[in-house]
């Protein structure tokens, strides 16, 4: 594994797993959310975002967490040799997402570029929970087809916390 794309809904552990893979394999780690969410929750256009991500994806070794398919298309997966899909049950990721979001809201934790969790983003339409719920079910069809269209990329689908831990354990110290 030299170029790893980490996929999953919010709360599934993409960043935690992505950082762990990067640390264990000695690969640079990129969190697409940190690049996409500018100050004041501003977002780059697709052209601007591709301009930032393309040089990172062109590198020989990396772990990139996130998708942004609407803006990046197949830019990342076209270079990935492995896609780690955290397809965890709702009973795992939904409480994680809720706890993380409430903690960030109460503690006013900075996420990226000065941004902080906002109540309206959690519960007002369109909201993070509904988006994650819909994405969870849509990914059941989308991810296998998407990765299948890129035969050079191996899909590793992890469906439980135990599978995630077992997978990380195979990577070494």
C-alpha positions, 0 to 999 in steps of 0.5 A: 500500500503506497496510495490509500484512499480512506472512505466512510460516512462522518463518524465512521473513523476516516481521520482516525484510521487514515492517520493510523495507516499513515503512521504505521506505513510512514506515508504522508496524510491528507485530510480533504476536509481540512483543504475544503473548508476554508475560513468562515466555512468557505468552499473552493470551486471544483477548479480551485479544489482540483488545483490544490488536491491534484499535486498531492494525489500525484505524489508517489505515496500518501493516505488521503481521507475523504471523497468530494466526488462532486468536485474531484471526480476520480482524481484521487481514486485514479491514483490510489492502489488501495481504498479502505472503506469503513462501512460500519453499522449505523449503531457504531457511527451515529453515536460517534457522530452525535457525541463528537458533534456535541462535544465540538459544539460545547467545547467550541473546538476548532475544526479546520481554518478557524471553523467551529461546529455550528448548531444549524449545521447539525440539525437544520436542513440540510444537516450533517446527520441526514447527509450521513444517513443518506450517504450510508445507504447510497455508498452500498451501491456507489463505493463498490461500483466506483472502486470496481471501475478502477481495477488497479485499486484494491477495495478493503471493506471493513464492516465492524470495529473488530475488522478495523482493529484487525486490519490496522494490526496487520500493518505493523507497529 
